[in-house]
Amino acid sequence: MAVLEKIRKRTTVLILIIGLALFAFVISGVFSSDGFSGGKVGSSVAEINGEEISIDEFRQKVEAASRRFGPQASSMQMVNTVWEQEVRNMVLGQQFEELGIDIEQDQIVNYISSNPAYSQSPQFLNEDGVFDANKFRGFIADLKTNNPAQYEIWLQEEKAIIQMAKEQTYFNLIRAGVGATLKEGEFEYKLANDKVDLSYVRVPYTSISDSAIQVSKKEIENYISAHKKDFKQDEARDIRFVYFEEKASLEDENAVKEEIVKLLDDTVEYNASKDANDTLVGFRKSTDLAAFLDRNSDLKYDTIYKAKNDLPAKFADSLINLPIGGIYGPYRDGNFFKFSKMVDKKPNGSVKASHILISFAGAERANPEVQRTKEEAEKEAKELLAEAKKTGVVFAELARDKSDGPSAPRGGDLGYFQEGVMTEKFNDVAFNNPVGYIGLVETEFGFHIVKVDDKQDIYRIATLAREIEPSEETTNKLFTDATKFEMETADSKENFAALAKSKDYVVRPVNKIKAMDENLPGLSAQRPVVQWAFNEDTKVGDIKRFNINNGYAVVQLTATYKEGVMSPEDASVIVLPKIRKDKKAERIIEANKGKSMDALATDNNVSVATASALTMQAPTIPGAGREPLVVGRAFAIDKGNTSGLIKGETGVFMVKVINKEEAPKLDNYSTYANNVKAANESKVSSAVFAALKEAAEIEDKRSIFY
């Protein structure tokens, strides 16, 4: 009722806003050729190595995925999920076709029989509890005849099963060619077990300030040219925006507060139909709180008793100290003004307990694996009770080891519960005994060793709440301000930031947006903004206002990036540190040529350090970090010798080998060879698909349709 009342009050402003919106749409170019049409006509959502993926089939799969995952997943999440699966299916499917890999019906059934979802389903098991292929075939035949809709769903599932079976065959063929020699096994063994002890001096790159190293644009260009693969970029866009948030003003807040205060006490209101005054009972004297709050509050009456820690932390102390019938407020809690009234209190009304359940054959919900008799269960429970009461015994550990209940992994912890939640006998033990009590009770589930862990007072509180919302005047002004700013910046695009600053608006940039992005920092899920930015008719400098959740955003496109290699300006943030490090290494090496280890340390104000038992497999030097080149060089030096200057990851090193320990030779390295083989086999499915996908020519057209 309270919400409907607000809507009725705002009818005028809604009409005004709709009218202004239509006017603004014309200004924004939605009805002109510059507006975004929402997509182009086309038959395919992608081409992979020249083969098309139908947009119609793709949409059907997105819809099916949306039904499967429900509303918690966004539409773009579903689009991207289906996309990844479709790319995988087509890239691998082209390989299957080229190699002649196909799956027969018997192979499908064999695959299904190995899938627990089918092989363990009771409807497909024979008398011996074994998967029966004929029962499964009969089930599918029955679906085809009597349930066409479910049969269509099965056909889609069958396609997925066939795809998985083909993948299994394909990857197994590749795995069959993966091996490892004994020599590879020996090498793996030595990498992990050969050890070196060394002393070292490190001159860190931080000893030279970045400002002392000059890097030219040409050097950045040359670095990018030499490492093009590392500087690939997708098509992208930069935008900036001003967000006009629809939020209540201080005047709006005060008005809401005044409204709720008026509801506290009785009011007199003229009734025209009776030509007399009616007295409207207020919150303070209301005897039907549920009806009162239903009419007047934005939050309904919650009759559940709550403990102190379930109440708003800032106000909990004040609320629990209210007498019955006492009222606290008005107070602001989040986006609401509230009055709270104490309705009832229950001392020790919530109990926290733990238990150890010893069930027996025939007890309710007993695990079929439990074979003990009731007498045996009682005897075991009494023994555990005596054990639980011993000094020093941790009840939670005993419950984890001995309990048959689902709470065993949590140490038997049942959490807090109120009167009547647990079965009657268990309830009575928990509520009728003090904290710390440990006792035995029998219920329909078995024998329980019960420990009362804690008790809390609980409270029933009625709360009158009014949400703090922007008024008609505030909403109208916000729309006007946003539209005016859009129009002014459209006339002078280059002054977007200056105009925003003159009005004290905050300009927020969002850089390197990809064509299929959905969430934008500061705006959340705003797919229309991304679509507009990537529309071929949108040019750098163009401005558009968007209606978003709780307000408006006036957005300007500030830059576009083509697919290819990054420009020196864009790549500089990555390239500069790399070039600086190389130049610092050259400078340090040039300044310290021919020096001994002690001289290197003294001249650079660093000390000689040591590191022991370093291996090639774990080349981390304590105090210096991961330094594979430095450790590798140490293994190549004889004991007692000193290296030259080595360019490492974090600085320039000089090392002296103190000791080298070669791992004992083994009679056979087959175990290590098998480990290498297993590791390589485990990477087959991901590595092969990644390689095929990288080599494929993929034309992604999703952004045209979504």
Secondary structure, DSSP 8 states (H G I E B T S, - for coil): -HHHHHHHHTHHHHHHHHHHHHHHHHHHTTTSTTS--S----SEEEEETTEEEEHHHHHHHHHHHHHHH-TTS-HHHHHHHHHHHHHHHHHHHHHHHHHT----HHHHHHHHHT-HHHHT-GGGB-TTS-B-HHHHHHHHHHHHHH-HHHHHHHHHHHHHHHHHHHHHHHHHHHHHT----HHHHHHHHHHHH-EEEEEEEEEEGGGS-GGG----HHHHHHHHHHTGGGGEE--EEEEEEEEEE----HHHHHHHHHHHHHTTS-EEEEETTTTEEEEE--TTT-S-HHHHHHHH-SS----S-EEGGGS-TTTHHHHHT--TT-EEEEEEETTEEEEEEEEEEEEEEEEEEEEEEE--TTSTT--TT----HHHHHHHHHHHHHHHTSTT--HHHHHHHH--STTGGGTTEEEEEETTSS-HHHHHHHHSS-TT-EEEEEETTEEEEEEEEEEEEEEEEEEEEEE----HHHHHHHHHHHHHHHHHHHHSGGGHHHHHHHTT--EEEEEEEETT--EETTTEE-HHHHHHHHSTT--TT-EEEEEETTEEEEEEEEEEE-SEE--HHHHHHHHHHHHHHHHHHHHHHHHTTT--HHHHHHHTT---EEEEEE-SSS-EETTTEE-HHHHHHHHTS-TT-B---EE-SSEEEEEEEEEEE-----S--HHHHHHHHHHHHHTHHHHHHHHHHHHS-EEE-HHHH-
